[in-house]
Amino acid sequence: MSEKQKIGLVLEGGGMRGMYTTAVLDNLLEFGVHVDGVIGVSAGAIHGASYLSAQLGRNVRYNLKFINDKRYMSIRSLIKTGDLFNKEFCYDTIPNKLNKFDYETFRKNAEEVPFYVVCTNLESGEAEYIRITDLEQDMDFMRASASLPLVSNTIEKDGMKLLDGGTADSIPVDFMRSIGYEKNIVVLTRPEGYTKKPDKTIKLMEHKYKEYPLYLETSRKRYEMYNETLRKLEAYEKDGSVLVIRPSREFKISRTEKNVDKLKYLYKMGRYDTRRKIQEIIEYIG
């Protein structure tokens, strides 16, 4: 009998479009779908952590509850602290007091199921793929992965200057393939047919990050790299090495969306789409 292929779970970012991702993950938890490794980018990393801590519904609960709380995300926080998403509230108050994160279950599961977050290194312009086994100790890496350019402070950790992982590798399927995950479930937050356009904020970025030319070069090419990855995913789907879950319809929602009804709708879409594919997913993972 041949050895079972390792199954990876790849989670794209997208800010509040990640409500789709958390719906997918809640369904996977409900149906007992287990993988051999997880990698998340930005919001995908945040939601992936709750999947690994087996906390079904945690992310949808706190996002809907706090999305319009000025302590969570606000221009006031951006002006006062440099972070649109308030560091203390999002990465301390919520997980440690208001909607507790199960660090112990995460640690236990992360020992057997490697969990990676993607960050972008400002000095090299390259992606950093960082394995996290203890989220209490390495919360700064999680925060760096989700720190959007222009509206977040640069995170300095282990001698690196880091920001949002989506700049250097929005859909890190090739990384997972390179470390031995022959089959991957990829959760996207854009519908089929989407193509990324050049970044309209590049002039602002050139001003703010002028000390990091390699980072700016990566930022300029981001849309090309993203679209190239989408083309690769098409080929991987055809050869059976990837199963893609993506929104079944176009739905306008911003990365910083505050409309609760829109967020609920996107979550329901994720639940619906995943239930429609659940038998295919179960057969895919064997």
N, C-alpha and C positions, 0 to 999 in steps of 0.2 A: 504494500500500500504506500502511495506517495505521501510525503510529508505535507501537512495542511499549510496552505499559503497564509502568510501574515496579512491581516486586514487593518488598514489605517483609516482614520477618520479625519478629513481635512475640512476646516471651518473658515470660510471667508469672513472678512470684516464687513463694515458698512454702517457703523454707528447704530442708530435706532432701527435700521433695516434688519439688524440682528434679532429683532423680535421674531422674524421668520425662523431664524436658526434655533432659537430657544424652543419654539414649537416643535420643530423636527426632533430635537434632542429629548424633549419630554415624551414624545411618542416612542422613541427608541428605548427610553427607560421603561415605559409602560409595557412594551412588548419584550423586554428582556434581551434587547439586542446589544451584544458585547463585542468590542473590537480589541485589537492588540496594541494599538497606539493612537494617540490623538495629537493633532497640531492645530492651533488656532491663531488667527491674526486679528488684533484689535478687539472688536466686540466678539468675534469668534472665539478668541482666547478666554474672555470673561465667561461666556456661556459654556464653553467647553469645560471649564473648571467645575461648574455646578453639575455637569453631566458626570464628571469623574467622582464628585462627592455624593452622587446619587440623590440629589435634592430636586426631585421632580416639582416643577412649578415655581421654584424659588425666583428665577430671574424675571418671569412675567409678573409676579406679585410685586416685587420692589420697583420695577420700572413703571408700572401703572400707578403705583401709590405715590412715588416721589418725583415723577417726571416734571411736574409743575411746581415742585418745591425749590425755592431759590437757593437752598443749600446744596442741591443736587447739580443743577446746570443753570447758569445764568450769566448775562453780560456783567452783572455786578461782581460775580466771582472772577471773571476774566480780568476785569479792570483792577480788582483788589489783589488777586493772587497770581495772575498770569495763566490760570487754568480755567477754561470754560466749565469743565467738570471738576467740581471742588474736591481736592485731594483728600482732605480730612473726612468729609462727609461720605464720599463714594468708597474710599478704601480703608476706612476705620470705623466710622459711626454705623454705616449700614451692615458690613459683614460681622462686626463684633458686638453690636448692640441691637439694632432695629430688625435685621433680617439675618440671623446668624448663619455664617458659613461653617460647614462641618469640616474643619481642618483635619481632624483625625481620620475620617473616612477617606478624604482626598489623599492623605499621606499613604494610607494603607493601599489604596487602589493604584496610586502613581508608582508604587514600587514594582507592580506587576505590569501595569499598562503605562508605558512612557508617555509623558505629557510635555509637549513643546509649545513655546510661544515664539512668535517672530517679531523681531524689532529691527529698525533700520539704524545702522551706525552712521552718524553724521560725518565722521572723519574719513571713513572709507567709502561711504555710499553703498555699502553691501548689506545684505540681510544677515542678521545674527539669529541662529536657531538655538534657543536656550531651553534646556530641559529643566523643568521645575518638579521637585519632589516634595518640597515643604513651602506651601504658599505663604505662611506667616513670615518665613525668613526671606522669601524672594518676591514679595508683593511688588517691589519696585520694577521688576521685569514685566510683570503683568501690566502695571500702570504704563510703562514705557510703550508696550505693544499697542496700547489704546490711546496714546497721547497724540492727538491730531495736530499736524503742522499748523503754525500760525496762532492757534488758540490753546496751546499747551506749553508748559515749560519743558526744556530739555531735561531728561532724566540721566543723571550720572551714576553709574553702577559698575563695579569691578573694572574701573579704568576706562569705561566706554561712555560715550555720549550718545543717547538713544532717543528715538521717537517712533511714531507709528510704523508698525511692520508692513503695512500695506503699500508703502512707497516702494520698497525694494522687492517684495514678493507677496502679492495679494492672495494668490492661490497656491500654496506651497506643495503641490502634488509631486513635483519632480524631486523635491528634497525627501519626501517620504519614500518614493521609489528608490532613491539612491541609498537609503539606509535599510533596505530590505523588505519594505511593505509592497508586496507584489500586486495586491488588490486594494483599492481605496474607494471609500464612500466620500464624495465631495459635496458639501453643502454650500450652494451659492445663494447670494441675496439679490441677484438680478435675474430676470426671466430670459428664456431662450431668445436669441437674436440680438441681445444687447451688445453694443461695442462701446468701449470707453473713448472719450474725446480728449484732446489736449487740455491740460489743466489751465483754467482761466485765471488762477491766482498766482501763476508762476512769477509775474513781475513783483508781487508782494514778497514771495519767497526769496527771490533774488536779492531783495533788499535786506530781509531779516537774516538770511543764512549765507550772506556773502563770504563769511569766513570758511565755508564748507563747500568748495567747488565740486567735489565728487558727489556730495549729497544732492546738489542742485542738478548735476548731470543726470543722476538717477531719477530725480523728480521730473525732469523734462521728458525722459524716455518712458515714464511709468505707463502711459496709455498704450504704447507700442508693446511693452512687455506683457501687459495684461491681456491684450488682444491675441498675442502670440500664444499665451497659455490657454485661452479659450479654444484656439485652433488645435492645440495639442489634446485638450480634453475630448474634442470630437473624435480624434483618432483613437484615444484610449478607450472611449466608450465602445467603439466599433470592435476593438480587439478584446473587450471584456475585462480590461484591467482597471476600469473605473466605472462606478455607478454614480450618476449625478442626481442630486435632489435640488430643485430650483423652483422659484415662484412660478405658478402655472399661468399667471397673467401679469401684464404690466400694471403697476400701481404706483402712483406718484407719492413718494414719501422721502423726506430729507434725512440726512444723517443726524440732524439735531431736532427731529420731529417732536413736537409737544402735544399734538392732537391725540388724545386718548382713544377716540373712536377709530382713528386710522391705525393706531398701534394694535388695538384689539382685532381689527379686521385682518391685519397682516399676520397676527398670531393664529387666527382661525384658518387663514389660508395655508399656513405651514402645517397645521394639524391635518387639514383636509388632504393636502398633497401627499403627506407622508403616509397616511392611512391608505390612500389609493395605491401606494407602492410597497406597502409593508411586506406583502408576500414575496415580491421580487427581491426586497432587501434581505429577508430571511434566507431565501434560496441562494442569494449572492454570497452571503457569509458562510454558507454551508452548515 
